[in-house]
Amino acid sequence: MSSVLVSPQLTPSQSRARGVWSAAATRFRTDRVGMVSLVVVVLFLLVVIAAGLGFVAKDWQAELGVPDAPPTFMGPAAATESTTIAAPTGPNVDISAIDPLAPRYKEWDEAAKKYKTTETVKAQTLPFGGDRLGRDVLAKATKGAQVSILVGVSAALLATFIGTLLGAIAGFFGGRAGDFLEWLYNVFTAIPGILLIFAFAAVFPRGVGSVVLILGLAGWTGIYRLVRAEFIKHAVRDYVRSAEAIGARTSSRMFRHILPNVSHVVLVQLSIHVVGFIKSEVILSYLGLGVGVDQVSWGTMLAEAQSQLILGQWWQLAAATLFMAVFVTAFSLMTDALRDALDPKLRGLE
């Protein structure tokens, strides 16, 4: 007798969910720009992890160069000549009778000369230049990526989670739950965003975790409004009614049927919020409400660079801006590719 292998039967909801995500993954892999952007984002995330574990930029606070050391390709800064005025000389007079410390002057002078000979020689140039204390700008930008990306991505994920969950509940159920969430939404949107952030910043202690909570709690309203509208529209579609008719649970209809079809909206908002929250971290750090004084971020680097630009020292601003621009651009392109892969209108063209 020949044995026949029978594949396990999938429920309609399982088959549909697997088909949606499988098709989206296939479409995303064919998008070259999206794949390159994904590689860039992954590299930045690896740098964040390595910086957090101390593998890179561990000595970002070390004063490796002279103050305001220029980048290596510019060469060392021109030395400024100083004019010294020699003290008048006179006869060798013993002043120990009127100055009890006179016998120690010669000893201190010799000790100072010995210290200068053993003092560590600081570099005249650094790869991306140095700040006003001689710290490596490249190391600061790498360490700053850890804080800025952590704040931007974590706060955006928190705001997206809150907005998506509340929007799904309000749009799917409606009724009293929807009315209460609409009232809560109106309360948050009635307060200007920057004032709401400052209000939360006055309550929470200063630190990275507090910045994530502040931005996440203040930034969920836009996602909520869009997700609520999408759930209201999809809740009466035929495929959702059919799932209800075959006995699919409420949570299954919400998150396995409707959510994949509105995920492109969520991803677009996630991308916008990551970019916006990185900028918000810059503003908070500039105003002294962001990360602590013992930490560095792209925001603190840009705040420090303002005073240096007056003196023509542009390299710290350029380093922080370059790192931020590359990550933000790659993340935006990656989420655009994910949105296209998950857009039900584009899936219908296959």
C-alpha positions as CSV (number, residue, x, y, z in Angstrom):
1,M,0.0,0.0,0.0
2,S,1.3,3.4,-0.9
3,S,1.2,6.0,1.8
4,V,-0.2,9.4,1.0
5,L,1.2,12.5,2.8
6,V,-1.6,14.8,3.8
7,S,-0.5,18.4,4.4
8,P,-2.0,20.1,7.5
9,Q,-5.2,22.0,6.7
10,L,-5.1,25.8,7.4
11,T,-8.1,27.8,8.5
12,P,-9.1,30.5,6.1
13,S,-7.8,33.2,8.4
14,Q,-4.4,31.5,8.7
15,S,-4.1,31.0,5.0
16,R,-5.0,34.6,4.3
17,A,-2.6,36.0,6.9
18,R,0.2,33.9,5.6
19,G,-0.5,34.9,2.1
20,V,-0.5,38.6,2.9
21,W,2.8,38.6,4.6
22,S,4.4,36.2,2.1
23,A,3.4,38.4,-0.8
24,A,4.6,41.5,1.0
25,A,8.0,39.9,1.6
26,T,8.3,38.9,-2.0
27,R,7.5,42.4,-3.2
28,F,9.9,44.0,-0.8
29,R,12.8,41.7,-1.9
30,T,12.3,42.9,-5.5
31,D,12.7,46.6,-4.4
32,R,16.4,47.4,-4.8
33,V,16.1,50.8,-3.1
34,G,14.3,49.2,-0.2
35,M,16.8,46.5,0.2
36,V,19.8,48.9,0.2
37,S,18.0,51.1,2.7
38,L,17.3,48.1,4.9
39,V,21.0,47.2,4.8
40,V,21.9,50.8,5.9
41,V,19.4,50.8,8.7
42,V,20.6,47.4,9.9
43,L,24.2,48.7,9.9
44,F,23.2,51.7,12.0
45,L,21.3,49.5,14.4
46,L,24.4,47.3,14.7
47,V,26.5,50.4,15.5
48,V,23.9,51.3,18.2
49,I,24.2,47.9,19.7
50,A,28.0,47.9,19.5
51,A,28.1,51.4,21.1
52,G,25.8,50.3,23.9
53,L,28.0,47.3,24.6
54,G,31.1,49.4,24.6
55,F,32.7,47.8,21.5
56,V,32.9,51.2,19.7
57,A,33.2,54.8,20.8
58,K,33.8,53.7,24.3
59,D,36.4,56.5,24.9
60,W,34.3,59.3,23.2
61,Q,35.0,61.5,26.2
62,A,38.8,61.2,25.9
63,E,40.6,64.4,24.9
64,L,42.7,62.8,22.1
65,G,43.5,66.0,20.2
66,V,44.2,69.7,20.8
67,P,41.1,71.8,21.3
68,D,39.1,72.3,18.1
69,A,41.5,70.0,16.1
70,P,40.6,70.2,12.4
71,P,39.8,67.1,10.3
72,T,42.8,65.2,9.0
73,F,42.3,66.2,5.3
74,M,42.6,69.9,6.3
75,G,45.9,69.4,8.1
76,P,46.9,70.9,11.5
77,A,45.8,74.4,12.3
78,A,48.3,77.1,11.9
79,A,50.2,77.8,15.1
80,T,49.7,81.3,16.6
81,E,52.7,83.1,17.7
82,S,52.7,84.5,21.2
83,T,54.9,87.3,22.4
84,T,56.4,86.9,25.9
85,I,57.8,89.7,27.9
86,A,60.9,88.8,29.8
87,A,61.0,89.7,33.4
88,P,63.7,92.2,34.4
89,T,66.8,90.7,35.8
90,G,68.7,92.0,38.7
91,P,71.2,91.0,41.3
92,N,70.7,87.6,42.9
93,V,69.1,88.7,46.2
94,D,68.0,86.3,48.9
95,I,64.4,87.0,49.7
96,S,63.8,84.0,52.0
97,A,63.7,86.4,54.9
98,I,60.6,88.2,53.6
99,D,59.1,85.2,51.6
100,P,59.0,81.9,53.5
101,L,58.1,80.0,50.2
102,A,61.2,81.3,48.3
103,P,63.2,78.1,48.9
104,R,60.4,76.1,47.2
105,Y,60.2,78.1,44.0
106,K,63.1,76.4,42.3
107,E,61.8,72.9,43.3
108,W,58.3,73.7,41.9
109,D,59.9,75.1,38.7
110,E,61.8,71.8,38.1
111,A,58.7,69.8,38.8
112,A,56.7,71.7,36.3
113,K,59.4,71.2,33.6
114,K,59.4,67.5,34.4
115,Y,55.6,67.3,34.0
116,K,55.7,69.0,30.7
117,T,58.2,66.5,29.3
118,T,56.1,63.5,30.4
119,E,52.7,65.0,29.4
120,T,50.9,63.1,26.7
121,V,51.2,64.7,23.3
122,K,47.8,65.4,21.8
123,A,47.0,65.0,18.1
124,Q,47.0,68.1,16.0
125,T,44.3,66.6,13.7
126,L,41.6,64.0,14.0
127,P,39.7,62.0,11.3
128,F,36.5,64.1,11.5
129,G,38.0,66.8,13.7
130,G,37.7,67.6,17.4
131,D,35.5,69.7,19.6
132,R,36.4,72.5,21.9
133,L,37.8,70.0,24.4
134,G,39.7,67.9,21.9
135,R,37.3,65.0,21.8
136,D,37.0,63.0,18.6
137,V,33.9,64.2,16.7
138,L,33.7,60.8,14.9
139,A,33.5,59.0,18.2
140,K,30.9,61.5,19.5
141,A,28.7,61.1,16.4
142,T,28.9,57.3,16.7
143,K,28.0,57.4,20.4
144,G,25.4,60.0,19.6
145,A,23.7,57.6,17.2
146,Q,23.1,55.3,20.0
147,V,21.0,57.8,21.9
148,S,19.3,59.6,19.0
149,I,18.3,56.4,17.2
150,L,17.2,54.8,20.4
151,V,15.1,57.8,21.3
152,G,13.6,58.2,17.8
153,V,12.8,54.6,17.0
154,S,11.6,53.7,20.6
155,A,9.4,56.7,20.9
156,A,8.0,56.2,17.4
157,L,7.2,52.5,18.2
158,L,5.6,53.5,21.5
159,A,3.5,56.2,19.8
160,T,2.6,53.9,16.9
161,F,1.6,51.1,19.3
162,I,-0.7,53.4,21.4
163,G,-2.2,55.1,18.4
164,T,-2.8,51.8,16.5
165,L,-4.3,50.0,19.5
166,L,-6.6,52.9,20.5
167,G,-7.6,53.6,16.8
168,A,-8.4,49.9,16.2
169,I,-10.6,49.8,19.3
170,A,-12.4,53.1,18.5
171,G,-12.9,52.2,14.8
172,F,-14.0,48.6,15.2
173,F,-16.2,48.8,18.3
174,G,-17.4,52.4,18.3
175,G,-20.1,53.1,20.9
176,R,-19.1,54.2,24.3
177,A,-15.5,53.0,23.9
178,G,-15.2,55.1,20.7
179,D,-16.8,58.1,22.3
180,F,-14.4,58.0,25.3
181,L,-11.4,57.6,23.0
182,E,-12.6,60.5,20.8
183,W,-12.8,62.7,23.9
184,L,-9.3,61.7,25.0
185,Y,-8.1,62.4,21.4
186,N,-9.7,65.9,21.5
187,V,-8.1,66.7,24.9
188,F,-4.6,65.8,23.6
189,T,-5.0,67.7,20.3
190,A,-6.4,70.7,22.0
191,I,-3.0,71.4,23.6
192,P,-0.2,72.6,21.2
193,G,2.2,69.8,20.7
194,I,5.3,71.6,21.9
195,L,3.5,72.8,25.1
196,L,2.4,69.2,25.7
197,I,6.0,68.0,25.4
198,F,7.2,70.7,27.8
199,A,4.4,69.7,30.3
200,F,5.5,66.1,30.2
201,A,9.2,67.1,30.4
202,A,8.5,69.1,33.6
203,V,7.0,66.0,35.2
204,F,9.4,63.3,34.2
205,P,13.1,63.3,35.3
206,R,15.8,64.1,32.7
207,G,17.1,61.0,30.8
208,V,16.8,58.9,27.7
209,G,13.9,56.8,29.0
210,S,12.0,60.0,30.0
211,V,12.5,61.4,26.5
212,V,11.1,58.2,25.0
213,L,8.0,58.4,27.2
214,I,7.5,62.1,26.6
215,L,7.5,61.8,22.8
216,G,5.5,58.6,22.8
217,L,2.8,59.9,25.0
218,A,2.6,63.2,23.1
219,G,2.8,61.8,19.5
220,W,0.1,59.1,19.2
221,T,-2.8,61.3,18.2
222,G,-2.1,61.5,14.4
223,I,-1.7,57.7,14.1
224,Y,-4.9,57.2,16.1
225,R,-7.0,59.4,13.8
226,L,-5.8,57.6,10.6
227,V,-6.1,54.0,12.0
228,R,-9.6,54.7,13.4
229,A,-10.8,55.9,10.0
230,E,-9.3,52.8,8.3
231,F,-10.9,50.4,10.8
232,I,-14.3,52.0,10.4
233,K,-14.0,51.6,6.6
234,H,-12.7,48.0,6.7
235,A,-14.9,46.7,9.5
236,V,-17.9,46.5,7.1
237,R,-16.1,45.0,4.2
238,D,-17.2,41.6,2.9
239,Y,-14.0,39.8,3.9
240,V,-14.5,40.8,7.5
241,R,-18.1,39.9,7.4
242,S,-17.2,36.5,6.0
243,A,-14.6,35.9,8.7
244,E,-17.3,36.7,11.3
245,A,-19.7,34.3,9.7
246,I,-17.2,31.4,9.9
247,G,-16.7,32.1,13.6
248,A,-13.4,34.1,13.7
249,R,-12.8,35.8,17.0
250,T,-13.0,39.6,17.4
251,S,-9.2,39.8,17.9
252,S,-8.6,37.7,14.8
253,R,-10.8,40.0,12.7
254,M,-9.1,43.1,14.0
255,F,-5.5,42.1,13.9
256,R,-5.3,39.2,11.4
257,H,-7.7,40.5,8.8
258,I,-8.0,44.3,9.0
259,L,-4.6,45.3,10.4
260,P,-2.5,43.8,7.5
261,N,-4.7,45.8,5.1
262,V,-4.0,49.1,6.9
263,S,-0.4,48.4,7.8
264,H,0.8,50.6,5.0
265,V,-0.8,53.6,6.8
266,V,0.9,52.6,10.1
267,L,4.3,52.2,8.4
268,V,4.1,55.6,6.8
269,Q,3.2,57.2,10.2
270,L,6.0,55.2,11.9
271,S,8.6,56.6,9.4
272,I,7.3,60.2,9.8
273,H,7.4,59.9,13.6
274,V,11.0,58.5,13.7
275,V,12.2,61.5,11.7
276,G,10.1,63.9,13.8
277,F,11.1,62.4,17.1
278,I,14.8,62.6,16.2
279,K,14.3,66.3,15.5
280,S,12.3,66.7,18.7
281,E,15.2,65.1,20.7
282,V,17.5,67.8,19.1
283,I,15.1,70.6,20.4
284,L,14.8,69.1,23.9
285,S,18.5,68.6,24.2
286,Y,19.1,72.1,23.0
287,L,16.8,73.5,25.7
288,G,18.3,71.3,28.4
289,L,15.3,69.0,28.7
290,G,16.7,66.1,26.8
291,V,19.5,63.6,27.6
292,G,21.7,64.1,30.6
293,V,24.8,66.2,30.6
294,D,27.0,63.1,30.8
295,Q,25.6,61.8,27.5
296,V,26.0,62.8,23.9
297,S,23.4,62.8,21.1
298,W,23.1,64.3,17.7
299,G,21.0,67.0,19.4
300,T,23.7,68.0,21.9
301,M,26.3,68.0,19.1
302,L,24.3,70.4,17.0
303,A,23.7,72.6,20.0
304,E,27.5,72.7,20.7
305,A,28.2,73.3,17.0
306,Q,26.3,76.6,17.0
307,S,29.0,78.5,19.0
308,Q,31.8,76.8,17.0
309,L,30.4,78.0,13.6
310,I,31.1,81.6,14.5
311,L,34.8,80.6,14.7
312,G,34.6,78.7,11.4
313,Q,34.7,75.3,13.0
314,W,32.1,73.4,11.0
315,W,33.1,69.8,11.3
316,Q,31.0,68.9,14.4
317,L,27.9,70.2,12.7
318,A,28.8,68.4,9.5
319,A,29.4,65.0,11.3
320,A,26.1,65.1,13.2
321,T,24.2,66.3,10.2
322,L,25.7,63.6,7.9
323,F,25.0,60.8,10.3
324,M,21.4,62.0,10.9
325,A,20.7,62.6,7.2
326,V,21.9,59.1,6.1
327,F,19.9,57.3,8.7
328,V,16.7,59.3,8.3
329,T,16.9,59.0,4.5
330,A,17.5,55.2,4.6
331,F,14.8,54.7,7.2
332,S,12.3,56.7,5.1
333,L,13.1,54.8,1.9
334,M,12.8,51.5,3.7
335,T,9.4,52.2,5.2
336,D,8.2,53.5,1.8
337,A,9.2,50.2,0.3
338,L,7.4,48.3,3.0
339,R,4.3,50.5,2.5
340,D,4.3,49.7,-1.2
341,A,4.7,46.0,-0.5
342,L,1.8,46.0,1.9
343,D,-0.5,48.3,0.0
344,P,-3.6,46.3,-0.9
345,K,-4.1,48.4,-4.1
346,L,-0.7,47.4,-5.3
347,R,-1.2,43.8,-4.3
348,G,-4.3,43.7,-6.5
349,L,-2.1,44.4,-9.6
350,E,-0.2,41.2,-9.2
